[in-house]
Amino acid sequence: MPTTDKHAPGAFCWIELATTDRKAAGSFYTSLFGWKTSENPMGPDAFYTMFTLDGHVSAGGYTMSAQEQAQGVPPHWNLYVNVANADDAAKRAAELGGKVIDAPFDVQTHGRMAVIQDPGGAVFAVWQAGDHNGIGVRDEPGSLCWADLNTPDPQVAVLSLFELHRH
C-alpha cells in the first residue's frame, strides 16, 4: 500500500468533513470506503473523528459549530494545502486579493493553519505540519484521489494559487 509521511509544498495534504451529524457521517463513510474511525476529544461535547484506511490516516471530520449552521453553511469537505509557513501563506494570499477568514493559529502540536478565500470566492485551508503531516495513504481505493475547484473565474483562482505557492 502506498503511504506517505510528508507532503510537498502546494500539495493537497488533508481532507476534512464538516457535518451536522458526525456519527451518521462516520457510519456512512466507513461503510462506503472501508474506513475505521477514532474519536478525539476537542473540548466539552466536541470530538474530532479521524478516519483511517488500513491503519493510515485518510481524512478527518467534525460537527459544525452552531454559528456555522446558523449562518446557513452547508455540510462540506475542507481541502488543505501543504505550506512551509502558514503565516507567510496567509499574508501572501491577502496581498494577492484573497481574504483570510481565519488568521493562522496553532492546532495543538499537530500543526498551524489558516482558512483563506481566494479572489473567486472558493475557500481552502493551508497547513504547516507539526506532529500531523496529513493524509498517510494514497493511490488506494478509499483514499483521496482528486480535488476540484468550482469557481466562476478559474483564471484568477489558478494565478492566485500559483503565486501563493511560488513564495
NUPAGU-505738 format. One line per 2 residues: number of its first residue (from 1); their letters; for each residue x, y, z of N, C-alpha, C, O. Coordinates in nm, 2 decimals. Layout:
BEGIN
NUM	A	X/Y/Z/X/Y/Z/X/Y/Z/X/Y/Z  ...;
! end
This chain:
BEGIN
1	MP	0.08/-0.12/0.00/0.00/0.00/0.00/0.09/0.12/0.00/0.17/0.14/0.09  0.07/0.21/-0.10/0.15/0.34/-0.10/0.11/0.43/0.02/-0.01/0.46/0.04;
3	TT	0.21/0.47/0.09/0.19/0.56/0.21/0.28/0.68/0.19/0.37/0.68/0.11  0.25/0.78/0.27/0.33/0.90/0.27/0.34/0.96/0.41/0.24/0.95/0.48;
5	DK	0.45/1.01/0.44/0.47/1.08/0.57/0.51/1.22/0.56/0.53/1.29/0.65  0.51/1.27/0.43/0.55/1.41/0.41/0.48/1.45/0.27/0.48/1.38/0.18;
7	HA	0.43/1.58/0.27/0.37/1.63/0.15/0.45/1.75/0.10/0.50/1.83/0.18  0.46/1.76/-0.03/0.54/1.87/-0.09/0.46/2.00/-0.08/0.33/2.00/-0.07;
9	PG	0.53/2.12/-0.06/0.45/2.24/-0.06/0.36/2.26/-0.18/0.41/2.23/-0.30  0.24/2.30/-0.16/0.14/2.31/-0.27/0.06/2.19/-0.29/-0.04/2.20/-0.37;
11	AF	0.09/2.08/-0.23/0.02/1.96/-0.25/-0.10/1.95/-0.15/-0.10/2.01/-0.04  -0.21/1.90/-0.20/-0.33/1.87/-0.11/-0.28/1.77/-0.01/-0.24/1.66/-0.05;
13	CW	-0.29/1.80/0.12/-0.24/1.71/0.22/-0.34/1.66/0.32/-0.31/1.57/0.40  -0.46/1.72/0.32/-0.56/1.68/0.42/-0.70/1.71/0.36/-0.72/1.81/0.30;
15	IE	-0.80/1.62/0.40/-0.94/1.65/0.37/-1.01/1.63/0.50/-0.98/1.54/0.58  -1.12/1.71/0.52/-1.19/1.71/0.64/-1.33/1.74/0.62/-1.37/1.83/0.55;
17	LA	-1.42/1.66/0.68/-1.56/1.67/0.66/-1.62/1.76/0.78/-1.59/1.73/0.89  -1.69/1.86/0.74/-1.76/1.94/0.83/-1.91/1.90/0.81/-1.96/1.92/0.70;
19	TT	-1.97/1.85/0.92/-2.10/1.80/0.90/-2.19/1.83/1.02/-2.15/1.88/1.13  -2.32/1.82/1.00/-2.42/1.84/1.11/-2.44/1.72/1.20/-2.49/1.73/1.31;
21	DR	-2.40/1.60/1.15/-2.42/1.48/1.22/-2.30/1.39/1.20/-2.29/1.31/1.11  -2.20/1.41/1.29/-2.07/1.34/1.27/-2.08/1.19/1.28/-2.02/1.12/1.21;
23	KA	-2.16/1.14/1.37/-2.18/1.00/1.39/-2.24/0.93/1.27/-2.20/0.83/1.22  -2.35/0.99/1.21/-2.41/0.94/1.09/-2.32/0.95/0.97/-2.31/0.85/0.89;
25	AG	-2.24/1.06/0.96/-2.15/1.07/0.85/-2.04/0.96/0.87/-1.99/0.90/0.77  -1.99/0.94/0.99/-1.89/0.84/1.01/-1.94/0.70/0.97/-1.86/0.63/0.91;
27	SF	-2.06/0.67/1.00/-2.12/0.54/0.96/-2.12/0.53/0.81/-2.09/0.42/0.76  -2.17/0.64/0.75/-2.18/0.63/0.60/-2.04/0.61/0.54/-2.03/0.52/0.45;
29	YT	-1.94/0.69/0.58/-1.81/0.68/0.51/-1.73/0.55/0.55/-1.66/0.50/0.46  -1.75/0.50/0.67/-1.69/0.38/0.70/-1.75/0.26/0.62/-1.67/0.17/0.57;
31	SL	-1.88/0.27/0.59/-1.94/0.17/0.51/-1.90/0.18/0.36/-1.88/0.08/0.29  -1.89/0.31/0.32/-1.87/0.33/0.18/-1.72/0.30/0.14/-1.70/0.24/0.04;
33	FG	-1.63/0.35/0.22/-1.48/0.34/0.19/-1.40/0.24/0.27/-1.29/0.22/0.24  -1.47/0.17/0.37/-1.39/0.08/0.45/-1.30/0.15/0.55/-1.21/0.08/0.61;
35	WK	-1.33/0.27/0.58/-1.25/0.35/0.68/-1.29/0.30/0.82/-1.40/0.24/0.84  -1.20/0.32/0.91/-1.23/0.30/1.05/-1.22/0.43/1.12/-1.16/0.53/1.06;
37	TS	-1.28/0.45/1.23/-1.29/0.58/1.30/-1.23/0.57/1.44/-1.23/0.47/1.50  -1.17/0.68/1.48/-1.13/0.70/1.62/-1.18/0.84/1.66/-1.17/0.94/1.58;
39	EN	-1.23/0.86/1.78/-1.28/0.98/1.83/-1.18/1.05/1.92/-1.13/0.99/2.01  -1.15/1.18/1.89/-1.06/1.25/1.97/-1.13/1.37/2.03/-1.18/1.46/1.96;
41	PM	-1.12/1.39/2.17/-1.19/1.50/2.23/-1.13/1.63/2.19/-1.00/1.64/2.18  -1.21/1.73/2.16/-1.17/1.87/2.13/-1.21/1.97/2.23/-1.17/2.08/2.22;
43	GP	-1.29/1.93/2.32/-1.35/2.02/2.42/-1.48/1.96/2.48/-1.51/1.85/2.44  -1.55/2.04/2.56/-1.67/1.99/2.61/-1.77/1.95/2.50/-1.81/2.03/2.42;
45	DA	-1.81/1.83/2.50/-1.91/1.78/2.40/-1.86/1.79/2.25/-1.95/1.80/2.16  -1.74/1.80/2.23/-1.69/1.82/2.09/-1.58/1.71/2.07/-1.49/1.69/2.15;
47	FY	-1.59/1.65/1.95/-1.50/1.55/1.91/-1.45/1.56/1.77/-1.53/1.62/1.69  -1.33/1.52/1.74/-1.28/1.52/1.60/-1.27/1.37/1.57/-1.20/1.30/1.64;
49	TM	-1.32/1.33/1.45/-1.31/1.20/1.41/-1.19/1.18/1.31/-1.18/1.26/1.22  -1.11/1.09/1.34/-1.00/1.06/1.25/-1.04/0.93/1.17/-1.08/0.83/1.23;
51	FT	-1.04/0.94/1.04/-1.07/0.82/0.96/-0.94/0.76/0.92/-0.84/0.83/0.88  -0.93/0.63/0.92/-0.81/0.56/0.88/-0.85/0.45/0.78/-0.96/0.40/0.78;
53	LD	-0.75/0.42/0.69/-0.76/0.32/0.59/-0.64/0.22/0.61/-0.53/0.27/0.59  -0.67/0.10/0.65/-0.56/0.00/0.68/-0.46/0.06/0.78/-0.34/0.04/0.76;
55	GH	-0.50/0.13/0.88/-0.41/0.19/0.98/-0.35/0.32/0.95/-0.27/0.37/1.03  -0.38/0.38/0.83/-0.31/0.51/0.79/-0.42/0.61/0.79/-0.53/0.59/0.73;
57	VS	-0.39/0.73/0.84/-0.49/0.84/0.84/-0.53/0.87/0.69/-0.45/0.89/0.61  -0.66/0.89/0.67/-0.71/0.92/0.54/-0.80/1.04/0.53/-0.81/1.10/0.43;
59	AG	-0.85/1.09/0.65/-0.94/1.21/0.65/-0.98/1.24/0.79/-0.95/1.16/0.89  -1.04/1.35/0.81/-1.09/1.39/0.94/-1.24/1.44/0.93/-1.28/1.46/0.82;
61	GY	-1.30/1.46/1.04/-1.44/1.51/1.04/-1.48/1.57/1.18/-1.43/1.52/1.28  -1.57/1.66/1.17/-1.61/1.73/1.29/-1.76/1.78/1.27/-1.80/1.79/1.16;
63	TM	-1.82/1.80/1.38/-1.96/1.86/1.38/-1.94/2.01/1.37/-1.87/2.07/1.45  -2.01/2.07/1.27/-2.01/2.21/1.25/-2.06/2.29/1.37/-2.15/2.24/1.44;
65	SA	-2.00/2.40/1.40/-2.05/2.48/1.51/-2.19/2.54/1.49/-2.23/2.54/1.38  -2.25/2.57/1.60/-2.39/2.63/1.59/-2.38/2.76/1.51/-2.48/2.79/1.44;
67	QE	-2.27/2.83/1.52/-2.26/2.96/1.44/-2.26/2.93/1.29/-2.32/3.00/1.22  -2.18/2.83/1.25/-2.17/2.79/1.11/-2.31/2.75/1.06/-2.35/2.79/0.95;
69	QA	-2.38/2.67/1.14/-2.51/2.62/1.10/-2.61/2.73/1.09/-2.69/2.74/1.00  -2.60/2.83/1.19/-2.70/2.94/1.19/-2.67/3.03/1.07/-2.77/3.10/1.02;
71	QG	-2.55/3.04/1.02/-2.52/3.12/0.90/-2.56/3.05/0.77/-2.54/3.11/0.66  -2.61/2.93/0.78/-2.65/2.86/0.66/-2.54/2.79/0.59/-2.56/2.75/0.47;
73	VP	-2.43/2.77/0.65/-2.32/2.70/0.59/-2.36/2.55/0.58/-2.39/2.49/0.68  -2.36/2.49/0.46/-2.40/2.35/0.44/-2.28/2.26/0.48/-2.17/2.30/0.48;
75	PH	-2.31/2.14/0.51/-2.20/2.04/0.53/-2.12/2.04/0.41/-2.16/2.05/0.29  -1.99/2.02/0.43/-1.89/2.03/0.32/-1.76/1.96/0.35/-1.73/1.93/0.47;
77	WN	-1.68/1.94/0.25/-1.54/1.89/0.27/-1.45/2.01/0.26/-1.46/2.09/0.17  -1.35/2.02/0.36/-1.25/2.12/0.36/-1.12/2.05/0.29/-1.09/1.94/0.32;
79	LY	-1.06/2.13/0.21/-0.93/2.09/0.15/-0.82/2.17/0.21/-0.83/2.29/0.22  -0.71/2.10/0.24/-0.59/2.16/0.30/-0.47/2.15/0.20/-0.45/2.05/0.14;
81	VN	-0.40/2.26/0.19/-0.28/2.27/0.10/-0.16/2.28/0.19/-0.16/2.37/0.28  -0.06/2.20/0.17/0.06/2.20/0.25/0.14/2.32/0.22/0.16/2.36/0.10;
83	VA	0.19/2.39/0.32/0.28/2.51/0.30/0.39/2.50/0.40/0.38/2.43/0.51  0.50/2.57/0.37/0.61/2.57/0.47/0.58/2.66/0.59/0.63/2.63/0.70;
85	NA	0.50/2.77/0.57/0.48/2.86/0.67/0.34/2.92/0.66/0.31/2.99/0.56  0.25/2.88/0.75/0.11/2.93/0.74/0.09/3.08/0.75/0.01/3.14/0.68;
87	DD	0.18/3.14/0.83/0.17/3.29/0.85/0.21/3.36/0.72/0.14/3.45/0.67  0.32/3.31/0.65/0.36/3.37/0.53/0.26/3.34/0.42/0.23/3.43/0.33;
89	AA	0.20/3.22/0.41/0.10/3.19/0.31/-0.03/3.28/0.33/-0.08/3.33/0.23  -0.07/3.30/0.45/-0.19/3.39/0.47/-0.16/3.53/0.43/-0.24/3.60/0.37;
91	KR	-0.04/3.58/0.47/0.00/3.72/0.43/0.00/3.73/0.28/-0.05/3.83/0.22  0.06/3.63/0.21/0.07/3.64/0.07/-0.06/3.63/0.00/-0.09/3.70/-0.10;
93	AA	-0.15/3.54/0.05/-0.29/3.53/0.00/-0.36/3.67/0.00/-0.43/3.70/-0.09  -0.35/3.74/0.12/-0.41/3.87/0.13/-0.35/3.97/0.03/-0.43/4.05/-0.03;
95	EL	-0.22/3.96/0.01/-0.16/4.05/-0.09/-0.21/4.03/-0.23/-0.21/4.12/-0.31  -0.25/3.90/-0.26/-0.29/3.86/-0.39/-0.44/3.88/-0.41/-0.50/3.85/-0.51;
97	GG	-0.51/3.94/-0.31/-0.65/3.97/-0.32/-0.74/3.87/-0.26/-0.86/3.87/-0.27  -0.68/3.77/-0.19/-0.76/3.67/-0.11/-0.81/3.73/0.02/-0.76/3.84/0.06;
99	KV	-0.89/3.66/0.09/-0.94/3.70/0.22/-0.90/3.60/0.32/-0.93/3.48/0.30  -0.84/3.64/0.43/-0.80/3.55/0.53/-0.92/3.54/0.63/-0.95/3.63/0.70;
101	ID	-0.99/3.43/0.62/-1.11/3.41/0.70/-1.08/3.38/0.84/-1.13/3.44/0.94  -0.98/3.29/0.86/-0.93/3.25/1.00/-0.78/3.27/0.99/-0.71/3.20/0.92;
103	AP	-0.73/3.37/1.07/-0.59/3.40/1.07/-0.51/3.28/1.12/-0.57/3.19/1.19  -0.39/3.27/1.09/-0.31/3.15/1.13/-0.32/3.12/1.28/-0.31/3.22/1.36;
105	FD	-0.34/3.00/1.31/-0.35/2.96/1.45/-0.29/2.81/1.46/-0.29/2.74/1.37  -0.25/2.79/1.59/-0.19/2.65/1.62/-0.31/2.56/1.64/-0.40/2.59/1.71;
107	VQ	-0.29/2.44/1.60/-0.38/2.33/1.63/-0.31/2.23/1.72/-0.25/2.13/1.67  -0.31/2.27/1.85/-0.23/2.20/1.95/-0.08/2.19/1.89/-0.03/2.28/1.85;
109	TH	-0.03/2.07/1.90/0.11/2.04/1.84/0.10/1.98/1.70/0.20/1.95/1.64  -0.02/1.96/1.65/-0.04/1.90/1.52/0.01/1.98/1.40/0.06/1.92/1.31;
111	GR	-0.01/2.11/1.41/0.04/2.20/1.30/-0.02/2.34/1.32/-0.08/2.37/1.42  0.00/2.42/1.22/-0.05/2.55/1.21/-0.13/2.57/1.08/-0.09/2.52/0.98;
113	MA	-0.24/2.64/1.09/-0.33/2.65/0.98/-0.39/2.79/0.97/-0.39/2.87/1.06  -0.44/2.82/0.85/-0.52/2.94/0.82/-0.63/2.90/0.72/-0.61/2.81/0.64;
115	VI	-0.74/2.97/0.73/-0.85/2.95/0.63/-0.86/3.07/0.54/-0.86/3.18/0.59  -0.85/3.04/0.41/-0.84/3.15/0.31/-0.95/3.14/0.21/-0.99/3.03/0.17;
117	QD	-1.00/3.25/0.16/-1.09/3.26/0.05/-1.02/3.32/-0.07/-0.97/3.43/-0.06  -1.02/3.25/-0.18/-0.95/3.31/-0.30/-1.03/3.42/-0.36/-1.15/3.44/-0.32;
119	PG	-0.97/3.50/-0.45/-1.05/3.61/-0.51/-1.18/3.57/-0.58/-1.26/3.65/-0.60  -1.19/3.44/-0.62/-1.31/3.39/-0.69/-1.41/3.34/-0.59/-1.52/3.31/-0.63;
121	GA	-1.38/3.34/-0.46/-1.48/3.30/-0.36/-1.46/3.16/-0.30/-1.53/3.13/-0.20  -1.37/3.08/-0.36/-1.35/2.94/-0.31/-1.27/2.95/-0.18/-1.18/3.03/-0.16;
123	VF	-1.31/2.86/-0.08/-1.24/2.86/0.05/-1.16/2.73/0.06/-1.20/2.62/0.01  -1.04/2.75/0.11/-0.95/2.64/0.14/-0.87/2.67/0.26/-0.87/2.78/0.31;
125	AV	-0.79/2.57/0.31/-0.71/2.59/0.42/-0.56/2.56/0.39/-0.53/2.48/0.30  -0.47/2.63/0.45/-0.33/2.60/0.44/-0.28/2.53/0.57/-0.34/2.56/0.68;
127	WQ	-0.19/2.44/0.55/-0.15/2.35/0.66/0.01/2.35/0.67/0.07/2.31/0.57  0.06/2.40/0.78/0.20/2.38/0.82/0.21/2.27/0.92/0.17/2.29/1.03;
129	AG	0.27/2.16/0.87/0.27/2.04/0.95/0.35/2.06/1.08/0.46/2.12/1.08  0.30/2.00/1.19/0.38/1.98/1.31/0.38/1.83/1.33/0.45/1.76/1.26;
131	DH	0.31/1.78/1.43/0.31/1.64/1.46/0.22/1.56/1.36/0.24/1.44/1.34  0.13/1.63/1.29/0.04/1.57/1.19/0.07/1.62/1.05/0.06/1.74/1.02;
133	NG	0.12/1.53/0.97/0.16/1.57/0.83/0.05/1.56/0.73/0.06/1.62/0.63  -0.06/1.50/0.77/-0.18/1.49/0.68/-0.21/1.35/0.64/-0.18/1.26/0.71;
135	IG	-0.26/1.34/0.53/-0.30/1.20/0.48/-0.18/1.11/0.47/-0.07/1.15/0.42  -0.20/0.99/0.52/-0.09/0.90/0.52/-0.10/0.79/0.42/-0.01/0.70/0.42;
137	VR	-0.20/0.78/0.34/-0.22/0.68/0.24/-0.27/0.74/0.11/-0.34/0.84/0.11  -0.22/0.68/0.00/-0.25/0.74/-0.13/-0.26/0.62/-0.23/-0.21/0.51/-0.20;
139	DE	-0.32/0.65/-0.34/-0.33/0.56/-0.45/-0.39/0.42/-0.41/-0.35/0.32/-0.46  -0.49/0.43/-0.32/-0.56/0.31/-0.28/-0.71/0.34/-0.29/-0.75/0.45/-0.26;
141	PG	-0.79/0.24/-0.31/-0.93/0.26/-0.31/-0.97/0.31/-0.17/-0.93/0.26/-0.07  -1.05/0.42/-0.16/-1.08/0.48/-0.03/-0.99/0.59/0.01/-1.02/0.65/0.12;
143	SL	-0.89/0.63/-0.07/-0.80/0.74/-0.04/-0.83/0.86/-0.13/-0.88/0.84/-0.24  -0.78/0.97/-0.09/-0.80/1.09/-0.17/-0.74/1.07/-0.31/-0.62/1.03/-0.32;
145	CW	-0.81/1.10/-0.41/-0.75/1.09/-0.55/-0.76/1.21/-0.63/-0.70/1.23/-0.73  -0.85/1.31/-0.59/-0.87/1.43/-0.68/-0.93/1.54/-0.59/-1.01/1.51/-0.50;
147	AD	-0.89/1.66/-0.63/-0.95/1.78/-0.57/-0.99/1.87/-0.68/-0.91/1.90/-0.77  -1.11/1.92/-0.67/-1.17/2.00/-0.78/-1.20/2.14/-0.73/-1.23/2.16/-0.61;
149	LN	-1.18/2.24/-0.81/-1.22/2.38/-0.78/-1.33/2.42/-0.87/-1.32/2.42/-0.99  -1.44/2.46/-0.81/-1.55/2.52/-0.88/-1.56/2.67/-0.86/-1.58/2.71/-0.74;
151	TP	-1.54/2.74/-0.96/-1.53/2.89/-0.95/-1.58/2.95/-1.08/-1.56/2.90/-1.18  -1.64/3.07/-1.07/-1.68/3.14/-1.19/-1.56/3.20/-1.26/-1.58/3.24/-1.38;
153	DP	-1.44/3.21/-1.20/-1.33/3.27/-1.26/-1.20/3.19/-1.24/-1.12/3.22/-1.15  -1.19/3.08/-1.31/-1.08/2.99/-1.29/-0.94/3.05/-1.31/-0.85/3.01/-1.24;
155	QV	-0.93/3.14/-1.40/-0.80/3.20/-1.43/-0.75/3.28/-1.31/-0.63/3.27/-1.27  -0.84/3.36/-1.24/-0.80/3.43/-1.12/-0.76/3.34/-1.01/-0.66/3.36/-0.94;
157	AV	-0.83/3.23/-0.99/-0.80/3.13/-0.88/-0.67/3.06/-0.91/-0.59/3.05/-0.82  -0.65/3.02/-1.03/-0.53/2.95/-1.06/-0.40/3.04/-1.05/-0.30/3.00/-0.99;
159	LS	-0.41/3.16/-1.10/-0.30/3.25/-1.08/-0.27/3.28/-0.94/-0.15/3.29/-0.90  -0.37/3.30/-0.86/-0.36/3.33/-0.72/-0.29/3.21/-0.65/-0.19/3.23/-0.57;
161	LF	-0.33/3.09/-0.67/-0.27/2.97/-0.61/-0.13/2.95/-0.66/-0.04/2.92/-0.58  -0.10/2.98/-0.78/0.03/2.97/-0.84/0.12/3.07/-0.76/0.23/3.03/-0.72;
163	EL	0.08/3.19/-0.75/0.16/3.29/-0.68/0.18/3.26/-0.54/0.29/3.28/-0.48  0.08/3.21/-0.47/0.09/3.17/-0.33/0.19/3.06/-0.31/0.27/3.07/-0.22;
165	HR	0.19/2.96/-0.40/0.29/2.85/-0.40/0.43/2.90/-0.43/0.52/2.84/-0.37  0.44/3.00/-0.52/0.58/3.04/-0.56/0.65/3.10/-0.44/0.78/3.10/-0.44;
167	H	0.59/3.16/-0.35/0.65/3.24/-0.24/0.66/3.16/-0.11/0.71/3.21/-0.01;
! end
